[in-house]
Amino acid sequence: MEQLNGILLHLESELAQTRAEAQPQAQEYEALLNTVVSPSSRAGGGQQVGLRGGPRRGRARAVSPVGSGFRRAPAVGRPHFCDYNWVGCGPPPSSAKALSSCRLAFLSSTHELPTRPPYFYHYRVPWALPGAQHGARPVRQRARVYGKAPGVLVRGSPWSRSQLPGRHGVRAWRSGMGGLAGMGGSDGRRHGKGLNDRLASYLDRVRSLETENRRLESKIREHLEKKGPQVRDWSHYFKIIEDLRAQIFANTVDNARIVLQIDNARLAADDFRVKYETELAMRQSVENDIHGLRKVIDDTNVTRLQLETEIEALKEELLFMKKNHEEEVKGLQAQIASSGLTVEVDAPKSQDLAKIMADIRAQYDELARKNREELDKYWSQQIEESTTVVTTQSAEVGAAETTLTELRRTVQSLEIDLDSMRNLKASLENSLREVEARYALQMEQLNGILLHLESELAQTRAEGQRQAQEYEALLNIKVKLEAEIATYRRLLEDGEEFNLGDALDSSNSMQTIQKTTTRRIVDGKVVSETNDTKVLRH
């Protein structure tokens, strides 16, 4: 992109430089063209002399067409000329050739042919003063005739001023041309009268043609109004169209806002759905953990019930053993009491059975107490160990649940971040595609601009080369014309002393045009280019 911008800037600078270099060449070209078109203005005396010595016949050069029915496109206030030049040597001729150059210029405020004021008639009348010798340089005199409705104003020495109405300006022109009569004689008066009559007839012709044009325009307008396409006025619909456009624009904005809200709601719903799914999974896992803990509690309760059952069985066994022992003691005492035998044995004194039974009972009570204490201690220890295990497991389960909850929250946040990253990735991919499409479009536009600038640069270079060739050709023509003008001057100044063969030799002399082109190249690129043209004569 930067390279294309650099190339575009370089092409634009080169194009501007080429145009800037072509502008002075165009000015010189225009000056040379003016020199070639009107070489008689540079001859010094307003007369052109042929190399062969003979006077050229009347030659008419019409710069712009003037006639009936012609419309003109020049700018307002620019005169249009019709030159009639009669060329000759020596004293001014008589009769119809008294006016050797007549130039009429029409100036109008519109693009039509001038039929109404303001307009002026400009006569350029060069001839020799009375008493001028043969071969002397003629002196240019000018007569300006300015027409104002309804008369004609004549200015310039040696003419007088007069205003006469409309078409009767012939006499005024005669009276204003008194100096001309002194210098040109009766032939000049007759010629001026003829010109004035021709001018009056020309103006009448112009007026009649203008009237005919107006009549034809009115007919054409009527025909178009009758048979032409009808032009309907749609202006009263413009307000409705503007209101509808405003409503369409407002509805478009509302639709875009609603679409944006829908997209935002959809994204929020997606986020809530993800959160719901995460919380649901977390709830299910917690419920599974609770179910597992309930199983552990049930197992613990079953074990406790089993231990309690065993304790009860042992207690019943102990009571049964006590009962059996008491029954046995009572049976033995009853047997002893019912026997009635007195046995006297000469032996040591026997032990007291009651005491013995009491001792046995005490021993059994002590043994039962010890067994009960041992069982209580054992089962208390087992219960404490089970409780400790359950507490430890509950703490571990709580820690595991806390860790699991934190991990699930972390997973949930990571999933949310993942979803946001996916959405961001999708949006960035869409933006990337849009940017690539936009850059591709800009690249195509820049390529088109580049091709256009290259074609314009090539066209400008071709135009510059063509103008350079025309400039060289016009320069050659200018040099030849200057040589001819110098030859004419020497002919007018030297008269018969100047040889025609020398003039031909001098006009056919060799000329060499030296053209120098200087180019400044930086980093392989043309920065500036200068053209210098010199004319060498041999």
C-alpha positions in Angstrom: 0.0 0.0 0.0 2.8 2.4 0.9 4.6 1.5 -2.3 1.4 2.2 -4.3 1.0 5.5 -2.5 4.6 6.4 -3.2 4.2 5.4 -6.9 1.0 7.5 -7.1 2.7 10.5 -5.5 5.6 10.2 -7.8 3.4 9.9 -10.9 1.3 12.9 -9.7 4.5 15.0 -9.1 5.9 13.9 -12.5 2.6 14.7 -14.1 2.5 18.2 -12.5 6.1 18.8 -13.4 5.3 17.7 -17.0 2.4 20.1 -17.1 4.4 22.9 -15.6 7.1 22.3 -18.2 4.5 22.1 -21.0 2.9 25.4 -19.9 5.7 27.7 -21.0 6.0 25.6 -24.2 2.3 26.1 -24.8 2.7 29.9 -24.2 5.6 30.0 -26.6 3.6 27.9 -29.0 0.7 30.4 -28.8 3.0 33.3 -29.3 4.6 31.6 -32.3 1.1 30.8 -33.6 0.1 34.4 -33.3 3.3 35.4 -35.0 2.5 32.9 -37.8 -1.1 33.9 -38.1 -0.6 37.7 -38.2 2.9 38.2 -39.6 1.9 41.5 -41.3 1.7 43.2 -37.9 5.5 42.7 -37.5 6.5 44.1 -40.9 6.7 47.7 -39.6 4.6 49.3 -42.3 1.5 47.2 -42.5 2.2 46.2 -46.1 3.6 42.9 -47.5 5.8 42.8 -50.5 6.3 39.7 -52.5 9.8 38.5 -53.4 9.0 38.7 -57.1 8.2 42.4 -56.9 4.6 42.2 -58.1 1.7 43.4 -55.9 -0.4 40.6 -54.6 -4.0 40.6 -55.5 -6.8 41.2 -53.0 -6.7 38.5 -50.3 -9.5 38.0 -47.8 -8.8 36.2 -44.5 -11.9 35.5 -42.4 -11.0 34.8 -38.8 -14.5 34.1 -37.8 -17.6 33.4 -40.0 -19.9 36.4 -40.2 -23.2 35.9 -42.1 -26.9 35.3 -41.8 -28.2 32.6 -39.6 -24.8 31.9 -37.9 -24.7 31.7 -34.1 -21.4 32.3 -32.3 -20.0 30.7 -29.2 -17.2 33.2 -28.2 -17.1 34.9 -24.9 -19.2 38.1 -24.4 -17.3 41.2 -25.3 -14.7 39.5 -27.6 -14.7 41.1 -31.1 -14.8 39.0 -34.3 -12.8 40.3 -37.2 -13.1 39.9 -40.9 -9.9 41.3 -42.5 -9.5 42.2 -46.1 -5.9 43.0 -47.0 -4.7 44.6 -50.3 -0.9 44.4 -50.7 1.2 46.6 -52.9 4.4 48.8 -53.0 4.9 52.5 -53.6 2.4 55.2 -53.2 -1.2 54.4 -52.3 -3.4 53.4 -55.2 -6.5 55.2 -56.2 -10.2 54.4 -56.5 -11.3 51.1 -55.0 -7.8 50.4 -53.6 -7.5 53.6 -51.6 -8.2 51.7 -48.4 -5.5 49.0 -48.5 -6.7 47.4 -45.3 -10.2 47.3 -43.9 -10.9 45.5 -40.7 -14.5 45.3 -39.3 -15.0 44.2 -35.8 -18.4 43.5 -34.3 -18.8 43.6 -30.6 -22.1 42.5 -29.0 -23.3 41.8 -25.5 -24.9 38.6 -26.6 -23.9 35.6 -28.7 -26.1 36.7 -31.6 -24.9 38.7 -34.6 -24.8 42.4 -33.6 -28.1 44.1 -34.9 -28.5 46.6 -32.0 -26.1 48.8 -30.1 -23.7 48.5 -28.4 -21.5 47.8 -31.5 -18.6 49.5 -33.2 -16.9 49.5 -36.5 -13.2 49.6 -36.5 -11.5 50.7 -39.7 -7.7 50.2 -39.9 -6.6 52.3 -42.9 -2.9 52.5 -43.6 -1.6 54.5 -46.5 1.2 57.1 -47.3 0.8 60.7 -46.4 0.5 63.2 -49.2 3.9 64.1 -50.6 5.5 60.8 -49.7 8.1 59.7 -52.2 8.1 56.4 -54.0 9.6 53.7 -51.9 9.3 55.6 -48.7 8.0 53.8 -45.7 4.3 54.4 -45.4 2.8 56.0 -42.2 -0.1 54.2 -40.6 -3.2 56.2 -39.9 -6.2 54.8 -38.1 -9.8 55.7 -38.2 -12.2 54.4 -35.5 -15.9 54.6 -36.1 -18.0 53.9 -33.1 -21.7 53.4 -33.6 -24.2 54.4 -31.0 -27.9 54.2 -31.5 -29.3 56.0 -33.3 -26.1 57.6 -34.8 -22.4 57.1 -35.6 -19.5 58.7 -33.7 -16.3 59.3 -35.6 -13.1 59.5 -33.6 -9.4 60.0 -34.4 -7.3 62.6 -36.0 -7.6 64.0 -38.7 -11.3 63.2 -38.6 -14.1 65.1 -37.0 -16.9 63.9 -34.8 -20.5 63.7 -35.8 -23.7 61.9 -34.8 -26.3 61.1 -37.3 -29.4 59.0 -37.0 -29.5 55.3 -38.0 -29.0 54.6 -41.7 -28.2 58.2 -42.6 -24.7 57.8 -41.3 -23.2 58.0 -44.8 -23.1 61.7 -44.8 -21.7 61.8 -41.3 -19.0 59.4 -42.4 -18.2 61.6 -45.4 -18.0 64.6 -43.2 -15.9 62.8 -40.6 -13.6 61.5 -43.3 -12.6 65.0 -44.4 -8.9 64.3 -43.6 -9.3 61.2 -45.7 -10.6 63.3 -48.6 -7.5 65.4 -48.4 -5.2 62.5 -48.4 -7.1 60.0 -50.5 -9.1 62.2 -52.9 -12.5 61.7 -54.4 -11.8 58.0 -55.0 -11.5 57.5 -51.2 -14.8 59.3 -50.7 -16.5 57.1 -53.2 -15.0 54.0 -51.7 -16.0 55.1 -48.2 -19.5 55.8 -49.5 -19.7 52.4 -51.1 -18.5 50.7 -47.9 -21.0 52.7 -45.9 -23.8 51.7 -48.3 -22.7 48.1 -48.1 -22.6 48.3 -44.3 -26.1 49.7 -44.2 -27.4 47.0 -46.6 -25.6 44.4 -44.5 -27.3 45.8 -41.3 -30.7 45.7 -43.1 -30.0 42.2 -44.1 -29.0 41.2 -40.6 -32.2 42.9 -39.2 -34.4 41.1 -41.7 -32.7 37.8 -40.9 -33.1 38.3 -37.2 -36.8 39.1 -37.7 -37.1 35.9 -39.8 -35.2 33.9 -37.1 -37.6 35.3 -34.4 -40.6 34.3 -36.5 -39.2 30.8 -37.1 -38.4 30.5 -33.4 -41.9 31.5 -32.5 -43.3 28.9 -35.0 -41.0 26.2 -33.7 -42.0 27.1 -30.1 -45.7 26.9 -31.0 -45.2 23.6 -32.8 -43.4 22.2 -29.8 -46.1 23.4 -27.5 -48.8 21.8 -29.6 -47.1 18.5 -30.6 -44.1 18.2 -28.3 -43.9 16.2 -25.2 -45.9 17.6 -22.3 -43.8 18.8 -19.4 -45.5 18.0 -16.1 -44.9 19.9 -12.9 -43.6 17.4 -10.3 -42.6 20.1 -7.8 -45.6 19.5 -5.5 -44.4 15.9 -5.1 -40.9 16.9 -3.9 -42.1 17.6 -0.4 -43.9 14.2 -0.2 -40.7 12.5 -1.6 -38.6 14.3 1.0 -41.0 13.2 3.8 -41.0 9.7 2.5 -37.2 9.6 2.3 -37.0 11.0 5.9 -39.5 8.3 7.0 -37.5 5.6 5.2 -34.3 6.8 6.7 -35.9 6.9 10.2 -37.4 3.4 9.7 -34.0 2.2 8.5 -32.3 3.6 11.6 -35.0 2.0 13.8 -34.6 -1.3 12.1 -30.9 -1.1 12.5 -31.3 -0.3 16.2 -33.8 -3.1 16.7 -31.5 -5.6 14.9 -28.7 -4.4 17.1 -30.8 -4.9 20.2 -31.8 -8.4 18.9 -28.2 -9.2 18.5 -27.3 -8.0 21.9 -30.3 -9.9 23.4 -29.2 -13.0 21.5 -25.6 -12.7 22.9 -27.0 -12.1 26.4 -29.2 -15.2 26.1 -26.2 -17.2 24.9 -24.2 -16.0 27.9 -27.1 -16.9 30.3 -27.5 -20.3 28.6 -23.9 -21.0 29.1 -24.1 -19.9 32.7 -27.2 -22.0 33.3 -25.6 -25.0 31.8 -22.5 -24.5 34.0 -24.6 -24.0 37.2 -26.7 -27.1 36.3 -23.6 -29.2 35.9 -22.2 -27.8 39.2 -25.6 -28.6 40.9 -25.6 -32.1 39.5 -22.0 -32.7 40.7 -22.9 -31.4 44.2 -26.0 -33.6 44.3 -23.8 -36.6 43.3 -21.4 -35.7 46.2 -24.3 -35.4 48.6 -25.6 -38.7 47.5 -22.2 -40.3 48.1 -22.0 -38.7 51.5 -25.5 -40.0 52.3 -24.3 -43.5 51.5 -21.4 -43.0 53.8 -23.7 -41.8 56.6 -26.0 -44.8 56.0 -23.1 -47.2 56.2 -22.0 -45.5 59.4 -25.5 -45.7 60.9 -25.8 -49.4 60.0 -22.5 -50.0 61.7 -23.7 -48.1 64.8 -26.9 -50.0 64.9 -25.0 -53.3 64.6 -22.8 -52.2 67.5 -25.8 -51.2 69.6 -27.4 -54.5 68.8 -24.3 -56.4 70.0 -24.3 -54.2 73.2 -27.9 -55.1 73.9 -27.2 -58.8 73.2 -24.3 -58.7 75.6 -26.4 -56.9 78.2 -29.1 -59.6 77.9 -26.5 -62.3 78.1 -25.2 -60.7 81.3 -28.6 -60.5 82.8 -29.3 -64.1 81.8 -26.1 -65.2 83.4 -26.9 -63.3 86.6 -30.4 -64.8 86.7 -29.0 -68.3 86.1 -26.5 -67.8 88.8 -29.1 -66.6 91.3 -31.3 -69.6 90.4 -28.5 -72.0 90.9 -27.6 -70.4 94.3 -31.3 -70.6 95.4 -31.5 -74.2 94.2 -28.4 -75.1 96.2 -29.7 -73.3 99.3 -33.1 -75.1 99.0 -31.4 -78.5 98.6 -29.3 -77.8 101.6 -32.3 -76.6 103.6 -34.5 -79.6 102.6 -31.9 -82.3 103.2 -32.1 -81.9 107.1 -29.0 -84.0 107.5 -26.5 -83.0 110.0 -23.2 -84.2 109.3 -20.7 -83.6 111.8 -17.3 -84.2 110.7 -14.4 -83.8 112.7 -12.7 -81.6 110.4 -11.8 -78.0 110.1 -14.6 -75.5 110.0 -16.3 -75.2 106.6 -16.6 -72.0 104.7 -19.7 -69.9 104.7 -21.6 -70.5 101.5 -23.3 -67.2 101.6 -20.0 -65.5 101.9 -18.8 -67.6 99.1 -21.8 -66.8 97.0 -21.4 -63.1 97.8 -17.7 -63.4 96.8 -18.7 -65.1 93.6 -21.4 -62.6 92.9 -18.9 -59.8 93.6 -16.4 -61.4 91.2 -19.0 -61.8 88.5 -20.2 -58.3 89.1 -16.6 -57.1 88.9 -16.1 -59.2 85.7 -19.4 -57.9 84.2 -18.4 -54.4 85.1 -15.0 -54.8 83.6 -16.5 -56.4 80.5 -19.0 -53.6 80.3 -16.3 -51.0 80.8 -14.1 -52.6 78.2 -17.1 -52.9 75.8 -18.0 -49.3 76.5 -14.4 -48.2 76.1 -14.0 -50.3 72.9 -17.2 -49.1 71.3 -16.7 -45.6 72.5 -13.3 -45.7 70.9 -14.7 -47.2 67.8 -17.5 -44.6 67.7 -14.9 -41.8 68.3 -12.7 -43.2 65.6 -15.7 -43.5 63.3 -16.8 -40.0 64.2 -13.3 -38.7 63.6 -13.1 -40.5 60.3 -16.5 -39.1 59.4 -15.5 -35.6 60.5 -12.3 -35.9 58.6 -14.0 -37.2 55.6 -16.7 -34.5 55.9 -13.9 -31.9 56.1 -12.2 -33.5 53.2 -15.5 -33.7 51.4 -16.1 -30.0 52.2 -12.7 -29.0 51.0 -13.1 -31.2 47.9 -16.5 -29.5 47.4 -15.0 -26.1 47.8 -12.1 -27.0 45.5 -14.6 -28.5 43.1 -16.8 -25.4 43.3 -13.8 -23.1 42.7 -12.7 -25.4 39.9 -16.1 -25.3 38.4 -16.3 -21.5 38.7 -12.9 -21.4 37.1 -14.1 -23.7 34.3 -17.2 -21.6 34.0 -15.2 -18.4 33.7 -12.9 -20.0 31.3 -15.8 -21.3 29.2 -17.3 -17.8 29.3 -13.9 -16.4 28.3 -13.6 -19.0 25.6 -17.1 -18.1 24.3 -16.2 -14.4 24.3 -12.9 -15.2 22.6 -14.7 -17.3 20.0 -17.2 -14.4 19.4 -14.3 -12.0 19.3 -12.5 -14.3 16.9 -15.6 -14.5 14.7 -16.0 -10.7 14.8 -12.3 -10.2 14.1 -12.6 -12.7 11.2 -15.6 -10.8 9.8 -13.7 -7.5 10.3 -10.7 -9.0 8.6 -12.8 -10.1 5.7 -14.3 -6.7 5.5 -11.0 -5.0 5.7 -9.5 -7.4 3.1 -12.5 -6.6 0.8 -12.2 -2.9 1.4 -8.4 -3.0 0.8 -9.0 -5.1 -2.3 -11.5 -2.5 -3.5 -9.0 0.3 -2.6 -6.3 -1.6 -4.4 -8.4 -1.9 -7.5 -9.2 1.8 -7.3 -5.6 2.7 -6.8 -4.6 0.4 -9.7 -7.3 2.2 -11.8 -5.9 5.5 -10.7 -2.4 4.4 -11.3 -3.3 3.2 -14.8 -5.2 6.4 -15.4 -2.3 8.5 -14.2 0.1 6.4 -16.3 -2.1 6.8 -19.4 -2.5 10.5 -18.6 1.2 10.8 -18.1 1.8 9.0 -21.4 -0.7 11.2 -23.1 0.8 14.3 -21.6 4.3 13.1 -22.7 2.9 12.4 -26.2 1.2 15.8 -26.2 4.5 17.4 -25.0 6.4 15.7 -27.8 3.7 16.8 -30.3 3.8 20.3 -29.0 7.6 20.2 -29.1 7.5 19.1 -32.7 4.9 21.8 -33.5 7.0 24.2 -31.5 10.1 23.3 -33.6 8.0 23.6 -36.8 6.6 26.9 -35.7 10.0 28.1 -34.6 11.3 27.3 -38.1 8.4 29.1 -39.6 9.0 32.1 -37.2 12.7 32.2 -38.2 11.7 32.0 -41.9 9.1 34.7 -41.4 11.6 36.9 -39.5 14.0 36.4 -42.3 11.3 37.3 -44.9 10.3 40.3 -42.8 13.9 41.4 -42.6 14.1 40.9 -46.3 11.0 43.0 -46.8 12.4 45.8 -44.7 15.7 45.8 -46.6 13.7 45.9 -49.8 11.6 48.8 -48.5 14.7 50.6 -47.1 17.3 49.9 -49.9 14.9 49.8 -52.8 16.6 48.6 -56.0 20.0 48.3 -54.4 19.0 45.0 -52.8 19.4 42.0 -55.1 16.5 39.5 -55.3 18.9 36.6 -55.5 20.6 37.7 -52.3 17.2 37.8 -50.6 16.4 34.3 -51.9 19.8 33.1 -50.7 19.3 34.7 -47.3 15.8 33.3 -47.0 17.1 29.8 -48.0 20.0 30.0 -45.6 20.6 27.0 -43.4 19.2 26.9 -39.9 19.9 24.5 -37.1 17.7 24.0 -34.1 19.6 22.7 -31.1 17.4 21.1 -28.4 19.0 20.2 -25.1 17.1 18.0 -22.6 18.4 17.8 -19.0 17.0 15.2 -16.8 17.7 14.8 -13.0 17.5 11.1 -11.9 17.5 10.2 -8.2 17.4 6.5 -7.2 16.5 5.5 -10.8 13.6 7.9 -10.9 13.3 11.0 -13.0 12.9 13.9 -10.6 13.0 16.9 -13.0 13.4 17.4 -16.7 14.4 20.7 -18.5 14.2 21.4 -22.2 16.3 24.1 -23.8 15.9 25.0 -27.5 18.3 27.2 -29.5 18.2 28.3 -33.1 21.6 28.4 -34.9 21.8 30.1 -38.3 24.4 29.3 -41.0 
